[in-house]
Amino acid sequence: MILFAQSPTSPFHLHTVRVGRVTDLSPSFRRFTLTGDRLDSFADNGFDQRIKLILPIERHGLSTMPRTDDWYALWRELPQEHRNPIRTYTVREVRAELREIDVDVVVHPVDGPASAWAESAVIGDELIVLGPNAHHDGVHGGVDFLPPPHAERILLAGDETALPAIAAILERLPAEASGHAIVEVPHSDDAVCMTSHPGFTVEVLARDHRARGELLVPAVQAAAPNLLRSEGTATTQRAELSDVDVDVEMLWEVPSDDHGGPAQQDAPLYAWLAGEAGVIKTLRRHLVSELGIDRKSVAFMGYWRLGRAEG
């Protein structure tokens, strides 16, 4: 008998998709429903699953984009004018049986390829999505919400770029989970995009032309000690954090074990923070250095940096 070894499947797969629907959800959010023949193999991992949108370029569309497993190395070798822009988003909903996914995009004045695409994309336009492959048996990666199984409280905080992830996390958390979710958004009408959870206090703070973080930072500073005190677990240990120059370095730390699971089995408070890097750096310092929360219980991600385009 001859045995044939099965070839390993890649954790992520490139999907050629089309814009199926465009829905304006609020002043700041536009939902793109994307359809594709192979989206039935798109893994539905929920929470804050990151994906990549690979956007068409002028004159070439998607024709210069490599489609093989080593696509990224080949993409990097292309001349700059032939490189399709790649941007990171959270998948908001997966309907594999319908071969559809939803991606909620923050709309704002055009300042780069992603905002230009969000303004001009219409039904039928093609793009490429790099998403988790349902046929892969291992961990896909791209999910950074990794709370301890026995986290007593959960703190979720971020700006509008983190809202789709926070909303998806709240939808997937079990009913017995409890905590506080805080999101700072441009307009009060953006609150319609947020979801609720029976065990969470949910705050949607309308920035209304204030400086970024002006509302988010004090709200988190007020909520975090209360979450700790509610269980009598405030700590006096203060950790020294190495400084991160967010204008040069990426601010991104997601505690996990060697297998991509939670770094701890229990914690009095697990915090997930995402948004503008300068604001997240401030919140990270408050939680870890000032409140003394264990670094293994704090995930923080600088999704973007004010004044800098995503590379």
BELJOUR-V657190 format. One record per residue. N is the residue number from 0. PSI is psi in whole degrees, 0 to 359 (none if undefined). Layout:
n & psi
N & PSI
N & PSI
//
This chain:
n & psi
0 & 133
1 & 127
2 & 134
3 & 125
4 & 135
5 & 137
6 & 139
7 & 148
8 & 148
9 & 144
10 & 329
11 & 153
12 & 144
13 & 125
14 & 124
15 & 123
16 & 167
17 & 152
18 & 117
19 & 323
20 & 151
21 & 122
22 & 121
23 & 113
24 & 326
25 & 180
26 & 334
27 & 354
28 & 133
29 & 128
30 & 129
31 & 117
32 & 119
33 & 137
34 & 147
35 & 148
36 & 332
37 & 13
38 & 355
39 & 347
40 & 15
41 & 119
42 & 135
43 & 87
44 & 347
45 & 199
46 & 230
47 & 43
48 & 117
49 & 144
50 & 169
51 & 134
52 & 126
53 & 114
54 & 150
55 & 155
56 & 156
57 & 137
58 & 330
59 & 342
60 & 240
61 & 9
62 & 334
63 & 356
64 & 122
65 & 146
66 & 12
67 & 174
68 & 331
69 & 34
70 & 323
71 & 316
72 & 319
73 & 322
74 & 318
75 & 335
76 & 348
77 & 152
78 & 148
79 & 320
80 & 349
81 & 0
82 & 121
83 & 135
84 & 141
85 & 126
86 & 150
87 & 134
88 & 171
89 & 133
90 & 128
91 & 322
92 & 144
93 & 127
94 & 77
95 & 324
96 & 334
97 & 0
98 & 51
99 & 148
100 & 154
101 & 138
102 & 122
103 & 125
104 & 136
105 & 126
106 & 138
107 & 173
108 & 142
109 & 123
110 & 13
111 & 182
112 & 321
113 & 315
114 & 326
115 & 318
116 & 317
117 & 330
118 & 325
119 & 344
120 & 138
121 & 168
122 & 132
123 & 342
124 & 142
125 & 149
126 & 180
127 & 138
128 & 130
129 & 112
130 & 166
131 & 138
132 & 117
133 & 341
134 & 355
135 & 130
136 & 339
137 & 194
138 & 132
139 & 323
140 & 170
141 & 0
142 & 115
143 & 356
144 & 100
145 & 67
146 & 150
147 & 145
148 & 333
149 & 46
150 & 126
151 & 324
152 & 157
153 & 135
154 & 123
155 & 130
156 & 144
157 & 181
158 & 195
159 & 330
160 & 339
161 & 351
162 & 313
163 & 321
164 & 315
165 & 319
166 & 318
167 & 323
168 & 313
169 & 323
170 & 330
171 & 344
172 & 145
173 & 158
174 & 332
175 & 352
176 & 151
177 & 155
178 & 209
179 & 132
180 & 130
181 & 126
182 & 132
183 & 126
184 & 163
185 & 320
186 & 151
187 & 328
188 & 347
189 & 348
190 & 337
191 & 338
192 & 350
193 & 149
194 & 168
195 & 171
196 & 137
197 & 335
198 & 4
199 & 141
200 & 126
201 & 122
202 & 129
203 & 114
204 & 121
205 & 119
206 & 318
207 & 56
208 & 4
209 & 170
210 & 147
211 & 132
212 & 351
213 & 328
214 & 323
215 & 314
216 & 307
217 & 330
218 & 318
219 & 319
220 & 330
221 & 323
222 & 319
223 & 312
224 & 325
225 & 322
226 & 322
227 & 314
228 & 333
229 & 338
230 & 7
231 & 35
232 & 15
233 & 141
234 & 152
235 & 0
236 & 131
237 & 128
238 & 140
239 & 128
240 & 135
241 & 141
242 & 141
243 & 121
244 & 100
245 & 351
246 & 347
247 & 318
248 & 159
249 & 132
250 & 101
251 & 113
252 & 118
253 & 101
254 & 132
255 & 167
256 & 186
257 & 348
258 & 11
259 & 13
260 & 186
261 & 147
262 & 339
263 & 161
264 & 335
265 & 156
266 & 145
267 & 329
268 & 132
269 & 128
270 & 136
271 & 118
272 & 134
273 & 148
274 & 212
275 & 131
276 & 320
277 & 320
278 & 316
279 & 324
280 & 318
281 & 316
282 & 321
283 & 314
284 & 319
285 & 313
286 & 316
287 & 309
288 & 324
289 & 318
290 & 343
291 & 24
292 & 137
293 & 132
294 & 333
295 & 354
296 & 9
297 & 117
298 & 127
299 & 137
300 & 119
301 & 92
302 & 327
303 & 167
304 & 129
305 & 126
306 & 1
307 & 137
308 & 149
309 & 136
310 & none
//
